[in-house]
Amino acid sequence: MFDSIIIIIVVLLLLIGLFFMLAGTIGFVRFPDFYSRMHATGKCDTLGEGLMLFALIIYETGYEGLFKGDLQHASFVSIKIILLILFILLANPTSTHAIAKAAHDVGLQPWKKTDETQWMYDQDSGTDEVINGGEIK
Amino acid sequence: MTGIIQMQDIFLSVAVIIVIASFVSLYRGIEGPGIFNRIIAVNVIGTKTIVLLVLIGFIYERPDFFDIALVYAILNFIMTIAATRY
């Protein structure tokens, strides 16, 4: 009984994390601008990854540890995954902020809704060197 | 309902969906205009790879993969900071 409850909680958390990760991927492909793409990936990836690793911690501690009696090994693995979650919660917003600051310093303009056709023209002709249609400050 | 084989099948399905999502992200990395889209695509794929490594560690029941996931997370963070500083 208790076994089934743990399995259900783990699968539910895995599915919610997978939903956030897929939403982040769809937003990353479909959004029109660099900044809005970074908005999608920065939140959804951090939250999805945290939830999935948390589900794996619950699985390891509850199922492997309490039911198979291997609690020492289970806590050893769980501490490693907790360290991984803490590092990701520190590092992922920092890297997102660094990328956004670098793009703003280079002079990448945010997307305005009024000049939509002009934006499409600029993005289609953009290469690595020519960012935002050559309008580098 | 709660066999160990079944849980490993669930982990394997989640891992396959993550691989598909990272390939969808790779489209933006190849096609995306500008260097910043490529940097953020590499960051996103690295984030997905960390979860994938932990899931592989659970599927094959080898705890060595968690150390690899930690090292991969640190390398991904350092690489992103270095690319933005450059």
Backbone of each chain as ProteinMPNN parsed JSONL, in Angstrom:
{"seq_chain_A": "MFDSIIIIIVVLLLLIGLFFMLAGTIGFVRFPDFYSRMHATGKCDTLGEGLMLFALIIYETGYEGLFKGDLQHASFVSIKIILLILFILLANPTSTHAIAKAAHDVGLQPWKKTDETQWMYDQDSGTDEVINGGEIK", "coords_chain_A": {"N_chain_A": [[0.835, -1.209, 0.0], [1.732, 1.337, 1.006], [3.947, 1.308, -0.517], [2.838, 1.495, -3.12], [1.836, 4.093, -3.005], [4.151, 5.638, -2.88], [5.26, 5.035, -5.384], [3.321, 6.15, -7.067], [3.481, 8.872, -6.417], [6.092, 9.408, -7.279], [5.916, 8.926, -10.067], [4.067, 10.875, -10.764], [5.43, 13.273, -10.135], [7.553, 13.013, -11.925], [6.176, 13.192, -14.349], [5.156, 15.814, -14.223], [7.531, 17.287, -14.197], [8.5, 16.55, -16.69], [6.581, 17.698, -18.314], [7.095, 20.449, -17.86], [9.645, 20.599, -18.938], [9.229, 19.94, -21.626], [7.542, 22.048, -22.317], [9.302, 24.195, -22.045], [11.062, 23.545, -24.124], [9.408, 23.755, -26.378], [8.732, 26.456, -26.242], [11.264, 27.477, -26.59], [11.775, 26.862, -29.236], [9.655, 28.101, -30.608], [9.297, 30.794, -29.876], [9.555, 34.326, -30.696], [11.8, 35.942, -30.22], [15.143, 36.522, -29.001], [15.32, 37.16, -26.249], [12.827, 36.428, -25.227], [12.895, 33.723, -25.763], [14.881, 33.008, -23.984], [13.597, 33.544, -21.627], [11.694, 31.505, -21.63], [13.283, 29.137, -21.556], [14.905, 29.479, -19.297], [13.271, 29.455, -17.007], [11.603, 27.129, -17.284], [13.355, 24.997, -17.684], [14.894, 24.911, -15.34], [12.935, 24.451, -13.359], [11.709, 22.073, -14.278], [13.844, 20.268, -14.269], [14.53, 20.321, -11.533], [12.2, 19.233, -10.374], [12.158, 16.645, -11.49], [14.527, 15.518, -10.538], [13.959, 15.624, -7.845], [11.858, 13.81, -7.701], [13.307, 11.505, -8.252], [14.887, 11.39, -5.976], [12.939, 10.848, -4.031], [12.139, 8.345, -4.899], [14.51, 6.884, -4.559], [15.031, 7.126, -1.786], [12.613, 6.263, -0.584], [11.773, 3.842, -1.874], [14.0, 2.153, -2.589], [15.496, 2.471, -0.255], [13.844, 2.208, 2.126], [12.383, -0.114, 1.662], [14.017, -2.071, 0.672], [15.982, -2.145, 2.484], [18.474, -1.027, 2.279], [19.639, 1.358, 3.441], [21.853, 2.975, 3.87], [23.326, 3.136, 1.473], [21.312, 4.276, -0.035], [20.944, 6.807, 1.15], [23.412, 7.884, 0.614], [23.371, 8.129, -2.177], [21.217, 9.886, -2.385], [22.135, 12.224, -1.156], [24.041, 13.021, -2.98], [22.404, 13.66, -5.173], [20.922, 15.717, -4.074], [22.931, 17.638, -3.745], [23.426, 18.064, -6.443], [20.991, 19.24, -7.25], [21.05, 21.604, -5.727], [23.313, 22.845, -6.797], [22.434, 23.237, -9.41], [20.267, 24.953, -9.025], [21.681, 27.163, -8.186], [23.431, 27.674, -10.363], [22.086, 27.762, -12.838], [20.251, 30.061, -13.09], [22.272, 31.974, -12.867], [23.861, 31.611, -15.16], [21.967, 32.154, -17.103], [21.443, 34.841, -16.587], [23.977, 35.865, -17.171], [24.196, 35.371, -19.921], [22.096, 36.961, -20.88], [22.967, 39.499, -20.096], [25.311, 39.733, -21.584], [24.242, 39.728, -24.169], [22.746, 42.061, -24.081], [24.766, 43.934, -23.699], [26.143, 43.715, -26.095], [24.275, 44.759, -27.805], [21.852, 43.832, -28.712], [18.6, 44.224, -29.731], [15.439, 44.243, -28.025], [12.429, 42.501, -29.006], [9.904, 44.166, -30.742], [6.361, 44.507, -31.039], [5.228, 45.972, -33.039], [6.787, 46.278, -35.342], [6.703, 43.853, -36.975], [7.019, 42.596, -39.458], [9.363, 43.749, -40.299], [11.084, 42.71, -38.418], [11.022, 40.016, -39.147], [12.241, 40.103, -41.604], [14.781, 40.996, -40.836], [15.688, 38.896, -39.201], [15.743, 36.793, -40.962], [17.81, 37.431, -42.654], [19.975, 37.38, -41.021], [23.253, 36.661, -39.881], [26.039, 35.087, -38.217], [27.796, 37.175, -37.587], [26.413, 39.52, -38.184], [24.266, 40.858, -36.156], [20.888, 41.297, -35.349], [20.143, 42.494, -37.77], [22.339, 44.057, -38.511], [22.362, 46.258, -36.871], [24.268, 47.095, -34.781], [25.169, 48.604, -31.814]], "CA_chain_A": [[0.0, 0.0, 0.0], [2.656, 2.466, 1.105], [4.773, 1.142, -1.708], [2.13, 2.042, -4.282], [1.722, 5.551, -2.864], [5.449, 6.217, -3.268], [5.414, 4.927, -6.841], [2.413, 7.106, -7.719], [4.048, 10.223, -6.24], [7.28, 9.523, -8.137], [5.525, 9.039, -11.472], [3.406, 12.163, -10.938], [6.46, 14.322, -10.183], [8.297, 12.865, -13.185], [5.375, 13.696, -15.464], [5.089, 17.273, -14.152], [8.827, 17.785, -14.649], [8.599, 16.346, -18.135], [5.73, 18.716, -18.934], [7.795, 21.735, -17.848], [10.786, 20.551, -19.837], [8.726, 20.011, -23.001], [7.046, 23.411, -22.546], [10.479, 25.02, -22.276], [11.6, 23.261, -25.452], [8.506, 24.315, -27.395], [8.924, 27.898, -26.205], [12.585, 27.791, -27.144], [11.745, 26.79, -30.693], [8.598, 28.858, -31.234], [9.204, 32.205, -29.525], [10.106, 35.122, -31.795], [12.943, 36.783, -29.906], [16.159, 35.894, -28.156], [15.04, 37.36, -24.82], [11.67, 35.616, -24.833], [13.357, 32.335, -25.73], [15.625, 32.796, -22.743], [12.578, 33.508, -20.582], [11.09, 30.169, -21.608], [14.196, 28.07, -21.153], [15.481, 29.685, -17.974], [12.356, 29.007, -15.955], [11.061, 25.777, -17.423], [14.388, 23.983, -17.523], [15.269, 24.803, -13.929], [11.85, 23.84, -12.59], [11.523, 20.691, -14.702], [14.959, 19.463, -13.789], [14.413, 20.186, -10.084], [11.123, 18.308, -10.021], [12.493, 15.275, -11.848], [15.541, 15.006, -9.608], [13.284, 15.429, -6.556], [11.151, 12.532, -7.823], [14.281, 10.416, -8.145], [15.274, 11.304, -4.567], [11.864, 10.162, -3.306], [12.209, 6.933, -5.289], [15.684, 6.242, -3.963], [14.907, 7.055, -0.336], [11.455, 5.502, -0.139], [11.633, 2.489, -2.405], [15.241, 1.382, -2.423], [16.014, 2.55, 1.106], [12.982, 1.71, 3.188], [11.815, -1.433, 1.392], [15.054, -3.069, 0.432], [16.849, -2.167, 3.651], [19.816, -0.562, 1.966], [19.425, 2.773, 3.707], [23.106, 3.722, 3.814], [23.579, 3.406, 0.066], [20.271, 5.177, -0.532], [21.208, 8.172, 1.608], [24.602, 8.331, -0.106], [22.94, 8.576, -3.5], [20.312, 11.026, -2.242], [22.917, 13.428, -0.863], [24.642, 13.454, -4.244], [21.398, 14.307, -6.029], [20.588, 17.002, -3.44], [24.009, 18.552, -4.142], [23.216, 18.394, -7.862], [19.873, 20.184, -7.329], [21.49, 22.895, -5.188], [24.207, 23.474, -7.759], [21.664, 23.683, -10.581], [19.502, 26.139, -8.636], [22.597, 28.307, -8.17], [24.181, 27.941, -11.584], [21.289, 27.979, -14.035], [19.915, 31.481, -13.216], [23.477, 32.784, -13.075], [24.272, 31.548, -16.568], [20.948, 32.864, -17.883], [21.703, 36.274, -16.408], [25.209, 36.22, -17.876], [23.916, 35.405, -21.362], [21.254, 38.13, -21.166], [23.782, 40.707, -19.95], [26.213, 39.796, -22.734], [23.467, 40.119, -25.345], [22.38, 43.478, -23.931], [25.967, 44.737, -23.89], [26.481, 43.736, -27.516], [23.353, 45.671, -28.431], [20.719, 43.122, -29.308], [17.39, 44.934, -29.331], [14.269, 43.393, -27.797], [11.471, 42.42, -30.099], [8.683, 44.959, -30.612], [5.282, 43.869, -31.78], [4.744, 46.812, -34.122], [7.551, 46.071, -36.57], [6.832, 42.406, -37.056], [7.549, 42.21, -40.76], [10.764, 44.173, -40.332], [11.833, 41.743, -37.624], [11.189, 38.772, -39.907], [13.246, 40.372, -42.63], [16.093, 41.066, -40.2], [16.127, 37.601, -38.695], [16.032, 35.882, -42.063], [19.084, 37.764, -43.269], [21.0, 37.493, -40.003], [24.275, 35.635, -39.777], [26.69, 35.133, -36.917], [28.413, 38.463, -37.313], [25.425, 40.591, -38.273], [23.2, 40.604, -35.197], [19.763, 42.219, -35.413], [20.119, 43.224, -39.019], [23.443, 44.98, -38.651], [22.234, 47.442, -36.02], [25.046, 46.943, -33.559], [25.516, 49.923, -31.265]], "C_chain_A": [[0.87, 1.259, 0.0], [3.616, 2.502, -0.071], [4.123, 1.792, -2.933], [2.024, 3.552, -4.217], [3.023, 6.228, -3.287], [5.632, 6.178, -4.779], [4.546, 5.951, -7.559], [2.962, 8.522, -7.607], [5.237, 10.425, -7.168], [6.886, 9.721, -9.592], [4.853, 10.382, -11.743], [4.428, 13.297, -11.032], [7.273, 14.245, -11.469], [7.502, 13.44, -14.349], [5.267, 15.223, -15.437], [6.411, 17.889, -14.618], [9.009, 17.661, -16.142], [7.754, 17.359, -18.886], [6.447, 20.07, -18.983], [8.943, 21.735, -18.844], [10.338, 20.623, -21.299], [8.179, 21.399, -23.318], [8.203, 24.369, -22.799], [11.065, 24.807, -23.654], [10.735, 23.87, -26.547], [8.63, 25.837, -27.429], [10.257, 28.313, -26.798], [12.581, 27.746, -28.654], [10.787, 27.823, -31.272], [8.607, 30.354, -30.947], [9.963, 33.071, -30.514], [11.448, 35.778, -31.493], [13.925, 36.003, -29.054], [15.798, 35.998, -26.679], [13.848, 36.528, -24.369], [12.006, 34.136, -24.85], [14.084, 32.034, -24.432], [14.688, 32.792, -21.548], [11.987, 32.108, -20.462], [12.056, 29.129, -21.052], [14.682, 28.233, -19.724], [14.577, 29.221, -16.858], [12.03, 27.527, -16.085], [12.133, 24.716, -17.234], [14.769, 23.799, -16.066], [14.196, 24.072, -13.134], [11.657, 22.373, -12.971], [12.62, 19.78, -14.181], [14.892, 19.254, -12.283], [13.344, 19.183, -9.691], [11.489, 16.864, -10.342], [13.549, 14.705, -10.915], [14.944, 14.784, -8.224], [12.487, 14.122, -6.554], [12.124, 11.368, -7.68], [14.789, 10.266, -6.721], [14.223, 10.546, -3.781], [11.881, 8.673, -3.629], [13.356, 6.235, -4.58], [15.511, 6.069, -2.459], [13.763, 6.139, 0.085], [11.476, 4.067, -0.589], [12.876, 1.653, -2.139], [15.665, 1.333, -0.96], [15.134, 1.866, 2.119], [12.51, 0.294, 2.942], [12.86, -2.489, 1.115], [16.098, -3.077, 1.536], [18.262, -1.68, 3.417], [19.885, 0.941, 2.191], [20.703, 3.587, 3.586], [23.446, 4.114, 2.381], [22.57, 4.397, -0.489], [20.526, 6.609, -0.094], [22.435, 8.743, 0.924], [24.241, 8.865, -1.484], [22.09, 9.832, -3.395], [21.074, 12.314, -1.962], [23.589, 13.945, -2.122], [23.63, 14.191, -5.109], [20.956, 15.639, -5.42], [21.652, 18.046, -3.761], [23.838, 19.007, -5.588], [22.095, 19.411, -8.01], [20.301, 21.561, -6.835], [22.403, 23.615, -6.173], [23.445, 24.0, -8.965], [20.858, 24.925, -10.241], [20.401, 27.359, -8.495], [23.067, 28.673, -9.567], [23.3, 28.326, -12.757], [20.774, 29.426, -14.151], [21.129, 32.369, -13.433], [23.9, 32.78, -14.532], [23.26, 32.254, -17.456], [21.146, 34.377, -17.799], [22.957, 36.717, -17.166], [24.97, 36.307, -19.374], [23.102, 36.646, -21.714], [22.064, 39.409, -21.089], [24.751, 40.858, -21.122], [25.466, 40.243, -23.98], [23.078, 41.591, -25.275], [23.582, 44.381, -24.13], [26.365, 44.816, -25.352], [25.544, 44.68, -28.252], [22.21, 45.003, -29.152], [19.433, 43.755, -28.802], [16.269, 43.945, -29.03], [13.257, 43.528, -28.913], [10.265, 43.29, -29.808], [7.599, 44.354, -31.491], [4.877, 44.678, -33.008], [5.473, 46.531, -35.431], [7.793, 44.58, -36.777], [7.449, 41.969, -38.38], [9.017, 42.604, -40.889], [11.63, 43.202, -39.536], [12.065, 40.46, -38.416], [12.246, 38.944, -40.992], [14.649, 40.375, -42.016], [16.591, 39.693, -39.777], [16.447, 36.639, -39.832], [17.397, 36.168, -42.673], [20.222, 37.821, -42.251], [22.005, 36.353, -40.063], [24.918, 35.74, -38.402], [27.225, 36.519, -36.595], [27.384, 39.584, -37.286], [24.268, 40.247, -37.346], [22.16, 41.693, -35.338], [19.826, 43.103, -36.654], [21.203, 44.265, -39.153], [23.377, 46.195, -37.753], [22.958, 47.22, -34.696], [25.473, 48.316, -33.079], [27.023, 50.033, -31.097]], "O_chain_A": [[0.76, 2.118, -0.875], [4.03, 3.56, -0.545], [4.764, 2.534, -3.678], [2.109, 4.228, -5.242], [3.008, 7.257, -3.963], [6.094, 7.144, -5.387], [4.976, 6.553, -8.543], [2.922, 9.288, -8.57], [5.38, 11.486, -7.776], [7.446, 10.575, -10.28], [5.035, 10.967, -12.811], [4.317, 14.173, -11.889], [7.641, 15.271, -12.04], [8.062, 14.091, -15.231], [5.283, 15.864, -16.488], [6.417, 18.885, -15.341], [9.588, 18.533, -16.789], [8.14, 17.83, -19.955], [6.42, 20.758, -20.004], [9.194, 22.736, -19.515], [10.981, 21.282, -22.116], [8.322, 21.883, -24.441], [8.112, 25.248, -23.655], [11.516, 25.756, -24.294], [11.245, 24.429, -27.518], [8.635, 26.441, -28.501], [10.37, 29.364, -27.428], [13.304, 28.507, -29.297], [11.07, 28.38, -32.333], [7.992, 31.121, -31.688], [10.928, 32.602, -31.118], [12.171, 36.138, -32.422], [13.593, 34.972, -28.468], [15.953, 35.03, -25.935], [13.849, 35.984, -23.265], [11.47, 33.37, -24.05], [13.933, 30.96, -23.851], [14.952, 32.11, -20.557], [11.8, 31.586, -19.363], [11.693, 28.336, -20.184], [14.856, 27.246, -19.011], [15.045, 28.657, -15.869], [12.16, 26.765, -15.128], [11.858, 23.649, -16.684], [14.947, 22.673, -15.602], [14.499, 23.185, -12.335], [11.464, 21.524, -12.101], [12.361, 18.67, -13.714], [15.16, 18.156, -11.794], [13.546, 18.375, -8.785], [11.177, 15.957, -9.571], [13.477, 13.535, -10.539], [15.358, 13.874, -7.505], [12.441, 13.415, -5.547], [11.799, 10.358, -7.055], [15.093, 9.155, -6.286], [14.557, 9.696, -2.956], [11.665, 7.837, -2.752], [13.196, 5.13, -4.062], [15.802, 5.005, -1.913], [13.917, 5.33, 1.0], [11.228, 3.161, 0.207], [12.804, 0.581, -1.537], [16.131, 0.303, -0.473], [15.606, 1.035, 2.894], [12.256, -0.442, 3.895], [12.609, -3.679, 1.305], [16.999, -3.916, 1.534], [19.146, -1.888, 4.248], [20.152, 1.706, 1.265], [20.652, 4.766, 3.237], [23.803, 5.259, 2.102], [22.911, 5.252, -1.306], [20.345, 7.535, -0.884], [22.505, 9.947, 0.677], [24.732, 9.91, -1.909], [22.219, 10.742, -4.215], [20.709, 13.376, -2.465], [23.701, 15.155, -2.321], [23.947, 15.218, -5.709], [20.649, 16.583, -6.148], [21.328, 19.205, -4.019], [24.07, 20.17, -5.92], [22.215, 20.348, -8.8], [19.96, 22.573, -7.447], [22.294, 24.826, -6.368], [23.757, 25.071, -9.486], [20.763, 25.847, -11.051], [19.934, 28.484, -8.668], [23.099, 29.851, -9.923], [23.708, 29.131, -13.594], [20.856, 29.986, -15.244], [21.038, 33.397, -14.103], [24.258, 33.821, -15.082], [23.633, 32.882, -18.447], [21.033, 35.093, -18.793], [22.994, 37.81, -17.732], [25.481, 37.214, -20.032], [23.372, 37.308, -22.716], [21.885, 40.309, -21.909], [24.988, 41.968, -21.599], [25.982, 41.041, -24.763], [23.081, 42.288, -26.29], [23.447, 45.479, -24.669], [26.863, 45.844, -25.811], [25.951, 45.333, -29.213], [21.661, 45.557, -30.104], [19.198, 43.82, -27.596], [16.153, 42.919, -29.7], [13.227, 44.512, -29.652], [9.661, 43.172, -28.742], [7.875, 43.771, -32.54], [4.253, 44.14, -33.923], [4.865, 46.543, -36.502], [8.93, 44.108, -36.758], [8.298, 41.079, -38.415], [9.813, 41.893, -41.503], [12.761, 42.905, -39.92], [13.151, 39.882, -38.374], [13.039, 38.04, -41.256], [15.588, 39.829, -42.595], [17.761, 39.36, -39.966], [17.312, 35.774, -39.695], [18.068, 35.255, -43.156], [21.321, 38.265, -42.582], [21.627, 35.2, -40.275], [24.389, 36.414, -37.518], [27.118, 36.984, -35.46], [27.472, 40.493, -36.461], [23.398, 39.449, -37.695], [22.496, 42.874, -35.435], [19.589, 44.309, -36.585], [21.011, 45.265, -39.843], [24.231, 47.077, -37.843], [22.339, 47.166, -33.634], [26.061, 49.097, -33.828], [27.521, 51.066, -30.649]]}, "seq_chain_B": "MTGIIQMQDIFLSVAVIIVIASFVSLYRGIEGPGIFNRIIAVNVIGTKTIVLLVLIGFIYERPDFFDIALVYAILNFIMTIAATRY", "coords_chain_B": {"N_chain_B": [[2.09, -4.388, -9.528], [4.165, -2.856, -8.683], [6.709, -3.604, -9.61], [10.278, -3.872, -10.013], [11.229, -3.865, -12.556], [9.272, -2.578, -13.937], [9.407, 0.059, -13.002], [11.885, 0.724, -14.024], [11.283, 0.665, -16.715], [9.592, 2.869, -16.861], [11.41, 4.927, -16.241], [13.045, 4.648, -18.464], [11.321, 5.396, -20.546], [10.902, 8.106, -19.937], [13.499, 9.02, -20.295], [13.836, 8.644, -23.041], [11.984, 10.487, -24.039], [13.182, 12.832, -23.168], [15.509, 12.812, -24.714], [14.408, 13.162, -27.261], [13.36, 15.741, -26.922], [15.728, 17.176, -26.59], [16.811, 16.909, -29.107], [14.972, 18.392, -30.555], [15.581, 20.884, -29.498], [18.074, 21.146, -30.589], [17.568, 21.882, -33.161], [17.087, 24.663, -33.021], [19.609, 25.389, -32.247], [21.154, 24.851, -34.498], [19.845, 26.211, -36.558], [19.222, 28.708, -35.599], [19.252, 32.289, -35.601], [22.127, 34.236, -35.127], [24.735, 34.367, -32.585], [24.044, 34.099, -29.944], [21.718, 32.621, -29.664], [22.735, 30.144, -30.234], [24.499, 29.717, -28.137], [22.684, 29.588, -25.992], [21.253, 27.387, -26.763], [23.125, 25.343, -26.493], [23.404, 25.464, -23.737], [20.839, 24.682, -22.887], [20.675, 22.077, -23.911], [22.73, 20.894, -22.476], [21.641, 21.074, -19.911], [19.486, 19.323, -20.138], [20.932, 17.012, -20.519], [22.055, 16.462, -18.053], [19.934, 15.549, -16.425], [19.384, 13.324, -17.939], [21.683, 11.772, -17.568], [21.461, 11.148, -14.838], [19.128, 9.663, -14.89], [19.987, 7.486, -16.441], [21.79, 6.402, -14.683], [19.956, 5.458, -12.8], [18.551, 3.596, -14.334], [20.364, 1.579, -15.096], [21.273, 0.961, -12.618], [23.684, 1.923, -11.557], [25.632, 3.775, -9.525], [27.715, 5.438, -10.278], [27.177, 7.215, -12.243], [26.088, 9.496, -11.166], [28.141, 11.056, -10.159], [29.333, 11.681, -12.582], [27.301, 13.241, -13.638], [27.332, 15.432, -11.881], [29.893, 16.536, -12.417], [29.492, 17.153, -15.071], [27.534, 19.118, -14.863], [28.964, 21.181, -13.599], [30.928, 21.686, -15.559], [29.329, 22.54, -17.65], [28.271, 24.922, -16.653], [30.622, 26.465, -16.305], [31.491, 26.603, -18.933], [29.45, 28.072, -20.148], [29.66, 30.544, -18.812], [32.246, 31.281, -19.602], [31.907, 31.498, -22.374], [30.117, 33.65, -22.531], [31.645, 35.682, -21.379], [33.627, 35.915, -23.246]], "CA_chain_B": [[2.169, -3.019, -10.011], [5.367, -2.14, -8.267], [7.932, -4.344, -9.869], [11.441, -3.022, -10.281], [11.365, -3.789, -14.013], [8.325, -1.593, -14.421], [9.951, 1.395, -12.725], [12.961, 0.996, -14.975], [10.655, 0.995, -17.989], [9.123, 4.262, -16.778], [12.585, 5.789, -16.366], [13.53, 4.575, -19.847], [10.434, 6.201, -21.388], [11.2, 9.513, -19.666], [14.791, 9.322, -20.911], [13.648, 8.747, -24.497], [11.311, 11.76, -24.324], [14.178, 13.898, -22.981], [16.39, 12.802, -25.891], [13.661, 13.784, -28.367], [13.287, 17.178, -26.655], [17.022, 17.802, -26.837], [17.003, 17.023, -30.552], [14.178, 19.541, -30.99], [16.357, 22.073, -29.16], [19.228, 21.222, -31.483], [17.141, 22.614, -34.358], [17.348, 26.073, -32.804], [21.047, 25.575, -32.183], [21.726, 24.861, -35.84], [19.169, 27.137, -37.47], [18.908, 29.98, -34.968], [20.075, 33.415, -36.03], [22.959, 34.873, -34.112], [25.569, 33.49, -31.768], [23.481, 33.926, -28.598], [20.791, 31.491, -29.711], [23.505, 28.898, -30.203], [24.994, 29.546, -26.764], [21.609, 29.158, -25.101], [20.891, 26.018, -27.149], [24.092, 24.463, -25.841], [23.068, 25.45, -22.309], [19.618, 23.897, -22.679], [20.962, 20.657, -24.15], [23.504, 20.423, -21.328], [20.725, 20.902, -18.776], [18.75, 18.074, -20.333], [21.843, 15.868, -20.422], [22.286, 16.144, -16.641], [18.828, 14.679, -16.01], [19.528, 12.066, -18.672], [22.73, 10.974, -16.924], [20.938, 10.615, -13.575], [18.172, 8.603, -15.239], [20.749, 6.318, -16.88], [22.28, 5.795, -13.45], [18.887, 4.686, -12.165], [18.117, 2.486, -15.181], [21.329, 0.474, -15.022], [21.609, 0.793, -11.207], [25.102, 2.202, -11.333], [25.691, 5.113, -8.923], [28.839, 6.222, -10.78], [26.71, 8.227, -13.181], [25.743, 10.739, -10.471], [29.366, 11.859, -10.157], [29.503, 12.211, -13.933], [26.317, 14.31, -13.806], [27.828, 16.613, -11.15], [30.998, 17.12, -13.166], [28.94, 17.721, -16.299], [26.859, 20.369, -14.506], [29.991, 22.204, -13.352], [31.552, 22.028, -16.838], [28.35, 23.29, -18.439], [28.205, 26.276, -16.088], [31.872, 27.175, -16.603], [31.546, 26.848, -20.371], [28.533, 29.163, -20.476], [30.226, 31.81, -18.311], [33.395, 31.62, -20.439], [31.427, 31.932, -23.689], [29.546, 34.989, -22.446], [32.716, 36.65, -21.13], [34.332, 36.121, -24.483]], "C_chain_B": [[3.541, -2.432, -9.756], [6.617, -2.986, -8.45], [9.068, -3.403, -10.206], [11.636, -2.847, -11.783], [10.457, -2.69, -14.549], [8.816, -0.166, -14.153], [11.075, 1.731, -13.687], [12.403, 1.29, -16.359], [10.151, 2.428, -18.004], [10.288, 5.226, -16.922], [13.108, 5.813, -17.794], [12.649, 5.411, -20.771], [10.7, 7.687, -21.201], [12.51, 9.92, -20.326], [14.655, 9.48, -22.42], [12.973, 10.066, -24.856], [12.285, 12.923, -24.151], [15.13, 13.96, -24.168], [15.703, 13.463, -27.078], [13.595, 15.301, -28.177], [14.621, 17.861, -26.91], [17.327, 17.868, -28.326], [16.171, 18.167, -31.128], [14.902, 20.844, -30.663], [17.546, 22.252, -30.083], [18.881, 21.923, -32.793], [17.425, 24.106, -34.207], [18.85, 26.352, -32.732], [21.686, 25.627, -33.552], [21.177, 26.028, -36.64], [19.103, 28.561, -36.933], [19.806, 31.112, -35.386], [20.876, 33.99, -34.879], [23.699, 33.871, -33.255], [24.912, 33.201, -30.432], [22.461, 32.801, -28.556], [21.54, 30.174, -29.639], [24.056, 28.643, -28.807], [23.887, 29.008, -25.862], [21.111, 27.768, -25.484], [21.841, 25.013, -26.513], [23.793, 24.35, -24.35], [21.855, 24.573, -22.026], [19.89, 22.41, -22.87], [21.797, 20.08, -23.011], [22.644, 20.203, -20.106], [19.92, 19.619, -18.902], [19.655, 16.86, -20.148], [22.115, 15.472, -18.977], [21.197, 15.203, -16.125], [18.944, 13.315, -16.682], [20.58, 11.164, -18.033], [22.231, 10.369, -15.615], [19.939, 9.491, -13.845], [18.881, 7.345, -15.698], [21.342, 5.605, -15.67], [21.216, 4.999, -12.725], [18.478, 3.483, -12.988], [19.071, 1.307, -15.031], [21.802, 0.187, -13.614], [23.108, 0.908, -10.956], [25.229, 3.612, -10.774], [26.857, 5.962, -9.415], [28.372, 7.383, -11.646], [26.344, 9.529, -12.489], [26.96, 11.645, -10.356], [29.599, 12.485, -11.525], [28.538, 13.363, -14.176], [26.756, 15.581, -13.08], [28.929, 17.318, -11.924], [30.494, 17.78, -14.448], [28.223, 19.035, -16.026], [27.87, 21.494, -14.302], [30.63, 22.649, -14.663], [30.622, 22.874, -17.7], [28.266, 24.737, -17.969], [29.447, 27.082, -16.453], [31.958, 27.523, -18.083], [30.637, 28.006, -20.76], [29.092, 30.513, -20.03], [31.394, 32.241, -19.192], [32.946, 32.125, -21.807], [30.834, 33.33, -23.62], [30.605, 36.043, -22.154], [33.481, 36.951, -22.397], [33.476, 36.976, -25.429]], "O_chain_B": [[4.023, -1.604, -10.529], [7.467, -3.071, -7.564], [8.846, -2.27, -10.635], [12.141, -1.82, -12.235], [10.811, -1.967, -15.481], [8.651, 0.715, -14.997], [11.212, 2.875, -14.119], [12.983, 2.08, -17.103], [10.258, 3.125, -19.013], [10.186, 6.226, -17.634], [13.557, 6.849, -18.284], [13.157, 6.066, -21.681], [10.726, 8.446, -22.17], [12.628, 11.026, -20.854], [15.289, 10.353, -23.013], [13.331, 10.699, -25.849], [12.224, 13.896, -24.903], [15.519, 15.049, -24.588], [16.324, 14.228, -27.816], [13.75, 16.06, -29.134], [14.657, 18.994, -27.391], [18.025, 18.778, -28.773], [16.597, 18.836, -32.069], [14.854, 21.797, -31.441], [17.981, 23.376, -30.334], [19.75, 22.484, -33.46], [17.933, 24.745, -35.128], [19.304, 27.431, -33.114], [22.652, 26.36, -33.759], [21.92, 26.744, -37.312], [18.948, 29.512, -37.699], [21.015, 30.92, -35.517], [20.351, 34.202, -33.786], [23.349, 32.692, -33.197], [25.185, 32.161, -29.831], [22.34, 32.103, -27.548], [21.053, 29.204, -29.059], [24.082, 27.504, -28.341], [24.109, 28.094, -25.069], [20.6, 27.041, -24.632], [21.415, 23.956, -26.048], [23.914, 23.273, -23.766], [21.836, 23.817, -21.054], [19.406, 21.579, -22.101], [21.609, 18.929, -22.618], [22.872, 19.265, -19.342], [19.694, 18.913, -17.919], [19.211, 15.811, -19.682], [22.375, 14.304, -18.688], [21.485, 14.195, -15.479], [18.645, 12.284, -16.079], [20.404, 9.948, -17.96], [22.533, 9.216, -15.308], [19.904, 8.494, -13.124], [18.434, 6.241, -15.386], [21.396, 4.376, -15.623], [21.517, 3.981, -12.103], [18.097, 2.454, -12.43], [18.636, 0.168, -14.859], [22.624, -0.704, -13.401], [23.706, 0.103, -10.243], [24.955, 4.571, -11.496], [26.978, 7.115, -9.003], [29.059, 8.396, -11.777], [26.289, 10.572, -13.14], [26.834, 12.867, -10.445], [30.001, 13.643, -11.637], [28.888, 14.345, -14.832], [26.577, 16.684, -13.598], [28.912, 18.54, -12.074], [30.997, 18.825, -14.861], [28.28, 19.959, -16.837], [27.667, 22.616, -14.767], [30.853, 23.841, -14.871], [31.057, 23.797, -18.389], [28.197, 25.661, -18.779], [29.346, 28.239, -16.861], [32.435, 28.597, -18.45], [31.001, 28.828, -21.601], [29.014, 31.5, -20.761], [31.531, 33.424, -19.501], [33.528, 33.067, -22.345], [31.019, 34.122, -24.543], [30.492, 37.176, -22.62], [33.93, 38.076, -22.617], [33.898, 37.27, -26.547]]}, "name": "protein", "num_of_chains": 2, "seq": "MFDSIIIIIVVLLLLIGLFFMLAGTIGFVRFPDFYSRMHATGKCDTLGEGLMLFALIIYETGYEGLFKGDLQHASFVSIKIILLILFILLANPTSTHAIAKAAHDVGLQPWKKTDETQWMYDQDSGTDEVINGGEIKMTGIIQMQDIFLSVAVIIVIASFVSLYRGIEGPGIFNRIIAVNVIGTKTIVLLVLIGFIYERPDFFDIALVYAILNFIMTIAATRY"}
